[in-house]
Amino acid sequence: MPTLSSAELDHKLGLKFYITSTRPIGGRIRVRLEDFIVEEISVDGLRANFSINTSSDIKGEYLWFILEKRGIDMISAIMELSKALRIPFNHFYFAGIKDAKAITRQFVSTYPSYETLLKEFKHNQIKLYGFFRRPFKLSPGMLYGNWFQIKISDIEVKNEKEAKRIVEKALHEIRTQGGVPAYYGYQRFGTIRPVTHIVGKYIIRGDFEAAVWEYVARPFPLEKNYEARREAWNSRDPKVILKIYPSKLRHERAIASYLVKHPNDYVGALRRLPLTLRRMFVQAYQSYLFNLLLSKRIERGLSLKFPEIGDYVALLTPIGSFSSIIKVSQTNFKDLLQLIKNNKAILVGNLFGFNTRLCDGIPGEIEREVLEEEGIKLENFRVESLPEVSNKGGYRHLSFTVENFKLSNISSKSITVQFILRKGNYATVFLRELMKPRDIVRAGF
């Protein structure tokens, strides 16, 4: 039975409910990097680890390998490779960013001419191994999902038996409720400084000045640069940023340098940021709105697996991607319901954009409530002054299942969980159902 989260950050990010009512096991994740391990799984069943088994006689024009990284994000890892080996960044093809605060093993593809250089590469946070050939380069559509092994330390239960009972009960509730809510997780927004979606909202509303200052200066007590940001926030003077911000805040300093030369050109200032980051702001706001939709749906007692009249359902391809989107009506309701039961279709919700077709019925009422409460119209996602961040919208599944779940190393102090999630789902969104943390940051999320 769904329960309301007591964590303040959950409410700020739209993750207002748990789908389970079990008592929390509490605890912390990521106490050490080794406590959070992620390995990619391809659609044909290959898992990115030391024991990868590929046929040596497979030929192809692309070189594939496994990149293992520790405590670094994927973009930075590829940049390290590119810089050290003088290989163009765009000659590497990868499918996911993954957590920085973890050990992750991911597939990368490139060209065979770089094989010798790559095999000789040495780095204290990056290892390369498992080289093989394929006739095609890697793309996101080639990933099935990710395998996780996560240790939860400092749990708040009496003994091993109680910990196991709570976890098993939570899993039973998840199955009964039709899956875990497919919320966008904390890393989409940030936990120490959760401003990404707020910057996106200001951009969508055309308030570029507010967007710039929110990004460069909004102070949050838990961050290392709190005092510097507070001074910049109060002064609204880009010269202050250049004087007191450390060099590692390079994006903020780039914006400040531009504003010193071009006062009040906030659109130009935003264009000092990489295009991927500019788009990420809008995408984070979309994600926040989607979380709000999910929370309202849970609050209304609507299923996250089975549709209402007016919902959208996506037909699935054999590899699990969406083939077509169908609106549920009285006429097709039974057929679509059966397709969902046969795992050939899935219930989806809108990611708002300028081309979004709102749902009908109760789902449509919920969508209009969210837009009205946020003061947003769909046409706002067509940003005339910053057209490169405009977003036409899309769809996302409302729930997900946890595959191959295993519980091990159970003690009165910690447990280790293993499981597989299809791509696009967040391990932290599942873990919060077990841990129900009151302090998201302290819990390691």
VENKA-V316500 format. One record per residue. N is the residue number from 1. PHI is phi in degrees with one decimal (none if undefined). Layout:
BEGIN
N | PHI
N | PHI
END
This chain:
BEGIN
1 | none
2 | -60.1
3 | -134.7
4 | -78.6
5 | -71.7
6 | -98.8
7 | -84.9
8 | -59.9
9 | -64.5
10 | -55.4
11 | -69.4
12 | -68.9
13 | -105.0
14 | 88.4
15 | -88.5
16 | -82.2
17 | -128.1
18 | -99.7
19 | -82.0
20 | -109.6
21 | -114.0
22 | -65.7
23 | -67.4
24 | -73.2
25 | -86.7
26 | 66.3
27 | 97.2
28 | -134.6
29 | -112.0
30 | 61.4
31 | -60.2
32 | -128.2
33 | -57.7
34 | -65.9
35 | -80.2
36 | -134.9
37 | -117.1
38 | -128.5
39 | -130.2
40 | -70.9
41 | -124.9
42 | -82.1
43 | -65.1
44 | -98.0
45 | 91.4
46 | -73.6
47 | -112.9
48 | -77.3
49 | -154.4
50 | -62.1
51 | -92.8
52 | -56.9
53 | -120.9
54 | -120.3
55 | -69.2
56 | -71.1
57 | -94.9
58 | -72.4
59 | -105.9
60 | 176.4
61 | -88.2
62 | -120.5
63 | -94.8
64 | -110.2
65 | -156.9
66 | -103.6
67 | -106.4
68 | -103.3
69 | -126.4
70 | -129.1
71 | 66.7
72 | -147.6
73 | -81.6
74 | -65.4
75 | -59.2
76 | -64.6
77 | -63.7
78 | -66.6
79 | -63.3
80 | -62.5
81 | -59.8
82 | -59.9
83 | -69.7
84 | -68.2
85 | -103.2
86 | 56.3
87 | -106.3
88 | -54.3
89 | -53.6
90 | -77.6
91 | -92.1
92 | -107.0
93 | -121.7
94 | -140.5
95 | -113.4
96 | -152.9
97 | -87.8
98 | 69.4
99 | -66.8
100 | -80.4
101 | -84.5
102 | -170.0
103 | -101.4
104 | -123.3
105 | -123.1
106 | -132.1
107 | -80.4
108 | -137.1
109 | -125.6
110 | -158.1
111 | -104.8
112 | -56.9
113 | -63.9
114 | -94.9
115 | -59.0
116 | -61.4
117 | -59.2
118 | -66.5
119 | -70.1
120 | -92.7
121 | -67.3
122 | -126.9
123 | -159.1
124 | -75.0
125 | -117.6
126 | -133.0
127 | -126.3
128 | -121.6
129 | -161.2
130 | 66.3
131 | -70.4
132 | -156.0
133 | -110.3
134 | -143.8
135 | -80.0
136 | -145.6
137 | -87.4
138 | -75.3
139 | -138.1
140 | -54.8
141 | -67.6
142 | -90.3
143 | -96.0
144 | -81.3
145 | 171.9
146 | -139.0
147 | -98.1
148 | -120.9
149 | -131.3
150 | -132.4
151 | -95.2
152 | -105.4
153 | -96.3
154 | 55.0
155 | -69.3
156 | -109.7
157 | -126.0
158 | -70.0
159 | -156.3
160 | -60.9
161 | -62.8
162 | -66.9
163 | -59.9
164 | -63.9
165 | -62.6
166 | -64.6
167 | -63.2
168 | -65.0
169 | -67.1
170 | -62.2
171 | -62.9
172 | -64.1
173 | -63.7
174 | -60.6
175 | -62.9
176 | -63.3
177 | -83.1
178 | 93.1
179 | 123.5
180 | -83.3
181 | -57.0
182 | -82.8
183 | -57.8
184 | -77.1
185 | -81.1
186 | -60.3
187 | -66.2
188 | -69.0
189 | -117.7
190 | 96.1
191 | -112.9
192 | -67.8
193 | -138.0
194 | -80.7
195 | -114.3
196 | -53.8
197 | -72.1
198 | -70.2
199 | -58.4
200 | -60.3
201 | -63.2
202 | -63.3
203 | -63.6
204 | -60.8
205 | -82.0
206 | 79.4
207 | -97.1
208 | -73.1
209 | -62.8
210 | -63.0
211 | -61.4
212 | -63.7
213 | -71.5
214 | -61.6
215 | -71.2
216 | -83.0
217 | -135.2
218 | -53.3
219 | -86.6
220 | -127.2
221 | -56.5
222 | -85.5
223 | -86.6
224 | -66.2
225 | -99.3
226 | -57.9
227 | -63.7
228 | -64.2
229 | -65.7
230 | -62.1
231 | -64.3
232 | -67.4
233 | -63.0
234 | -74.7
235 | -86.8
236 | 51.9
237 | -119.0
238 | -61.3
239 | -65.1
240 | -64.0
241 | -60.4
242 | -65.3
243 | -80.9
244 | -115.7
245 | -78.1
246 | -67.6
247 | -64.3
248 | -67.4
249 | -86.3
250 | -68.0
251 | -66.9
252 | -63.5
253 | -68.4
254 | -64.0
255 | -63.1
256 | -62.2
257 | -59.7
258 | -65.6
259 | -67.8
260 | -62.9
261 | -84.9
262 | -131.6
263 | -54.9
264 | 72.6
265 | -89.3
266 | -76.8
267 | -66.2
268 | -62.1
269 | -63.4
270 | -62.8
271 | -74.3
272 | -75.6
273 | -87.1
274 | -58.6
275 | -57.7
276 | -60.6
277 | -71.9
278 | -59.8
279 | -68.5
280 | -61.7
281 | -58.9
282 | -66.4
283 | -63.2
284 | -66.1
285 | -67.6
286 | -54.6
287 | -63.5
288 | -61.9
289 | -62.4
290 | -63.9
291 | -59.7
292 | -63.0
293 | -60.0
294 | -61.1
295 | -63.0
296 | -65.7
297 | -64.9
298 | -62.9
299 | -60.6
300 | -79.8
301 | 81.0
302 | -85.8
303 | -70.1
304 | -97.5
305 | -112.7
306 | -106.9
307 | -83.3
308 | -102.3
309 | -60.0
310 | 102.3
311 | -71.1
312 | -113.4
313 | -125.5
314 | -103.5
315 | -76.5
316 | -104.7
317 | -81.1
318 | -58.2
319 | -97.9
320 | 92.1
321 | -85.7
322 | -78.8
323 | -99.5
324 | -155.2
325 | -114.0
326 | -125.7
327 | -82.3
328 | -80.1
329 | -129.7
330 | -58.8
331 | -69.3
332 | -102.9
333 | -55.5
334 | -64.1
335 | -64.8
336 | -68.4
337 | -60.7
338 | -67.4
339 | -62.9
340 | -65.0
341 | -63.1
342 | -90.8
343 | 60.1
344 | -106.0
345 | -153.3
346 | -146.2
347 | -74.2
348 | -127.1
349 | -126.0
350 | -77.5
351 | -97.0
352 | -60.5
353 | -162.0
354 | -71.8
355 | -103.2
356 | -62.6
357 | -103.5
358 | -63.9
359 | -68.1
360 | -104.6
361 | 61.5
362 | -62.0
363 | -56.7
364 | -67.3
365 | -59.7
366 | -63.6
367 | -60.2
368 | -67.6
369 | -61.2
370 | -62.2
371 | -62.0
372 | -67.4
373 | -64.4
374 | -86.3
375 | 67.8
376 | -119.7
377 | -115.4
378 | -58.3
379 | -66.6
380 | -62.9
381 | -75.8
382 | -97.4
383 | -92.5
384 | -65.3
385 | -79.3
386 | -140.9
387 | -60.5
388 | -68.1
389 | -101.8
390 | -56.7
391 | -138.8
392 | -82.4
393 | 97.8
394 | -174.9
395 | -135.7
396 | -142.1
397 | -61.9
398 | -89.2
399 | -148.0
400 | -143.7
401 | -105.6
402 | -104.6
403 | -103.7
404 | 53.8
405 | -69.7
406 | -136.6
407 | -116.7
408 | -146.8
409 | 48.7
410 | -79.5
411 | -143.1
412 | -76.8
413 | -115.1
414 | -157.4
415 | -139.5
416 | -119.7
417 | -117.9
418 | -124.8
419 | -168.0
420 | -119.8
421 | -123.3
422 | -63.0
423 | -57.5
424 | 91.2
425 | -107.1
426 | -105.7
427 | -61.0
428 | -65.8
429 | -69.0
430 | -72.2
431 | -62.2
432 | -64.4
433 | -67.1
434 | -84.5
435 | -88.6
436 | 44.6
437 | -69.9
438 | -83.7
439 | -115.1
440 | -62.6
441 | -67.6
442 | -62.0
443 | -74.3
444 | 92.9
445 | -76.3
END
